[in-house]
């Protein structure tokens, strides 16, 4: 059971930025203080998003629950405002599964 202390969990996903129809590689880091979404290659103005509990309210996985979104490696961000509300409900379950 080797789990490094205080090391953020990384999930690599493909995020589709709806208004640009661009698929890009991002990394989601699940840390104690919040979620950090970082792009692998800085080709888009939004190169890094820091998501805390406050910004989690503005999050929604487009049409999918987070389980499905991560499983299919598809997370949708619509417009420049991040709109992923379901993430708030599913995040604790995901973290628990990863930390199992």
N, C-alpha and C positions, 0 to 999 in steps of 0.2 A: 504494500500500500504506500507507494511513493507519491506524495502530494506536496510539492514545494509550498512552504508557507508564504502567504501574501502574494502569490503569483497569480496574475489575472488569467482567466480562462479565455482562450481564443477560439472563435468560430469564424471560419472563412466562408463568406457568402457572396453570391452575385446580387447586386442591387441594381434595379432598373430605375433610373431617374425618368419618370413618366414624361415630363415636358420636353426632355431632350431625346427620349427613346435610346438611351445609352446604357449598355450593360457593362458594369465594371466590377472589379474584385475589391471587396472591402473586408476588413477584419473587425469583428465585434469582440471587444474585451469585456468580460463580465467581472468587474471588480467590486469590492465591498462598498465603496463610496458611490458607485454608479456604473454606467455603461459607457464605453468609449467605442465609437465607430470610426474606423480609420481606413482610408483608401490605400490600396496597395501601390498604385501609381498615381502621382499627383497630376492628373490631366484635367481635372474638373475644379472649378473655383472652390467648391465645398470639399476640401481635402481631408478635413477632420471634424468630427462632430463629437462633442462631449455630452453624454446623456446622463443627467442625474435624475433623482426621483421627481424633481420638478418638471423636467422635460419629458419624462416618461409619459406624462399625461397627454402630450402632443404626439405620441407615437401610435401607429396602427399598422399592422401587417395587412397589406391590401388583399382582402378577400380570403385570406388564409389564417389559420391559427399559427402561432409561432412554431409549434411542433412541425407542422407541414411545411412552413416556410423554410425552416432550417433543413428539414429532411430533403426538400427539393432544391435547396440552396438558392431559393428565390425570396428576396425581401424587396418589397416595392416601396419606394419613397415618392409620393406624389407631390409635385410642385416644389418650391423652395422650402416651404414649411413642411417639416416632418410631421406626418400624420399616421402614427402607429398606435392606436389605443389598446388593441388586444395584447400587445406585448406586456403591458402591466400585469395582466392576469396570468399569463403563461410563464413569465420570466422565473418566478420562484420554482415552478415545477422543472423547468429546463435546468436551472442551476442545481437542483437536487439530483436530477438524473445524471448530470455530468459529474457531480461530486460523489456519486454512489460508491 
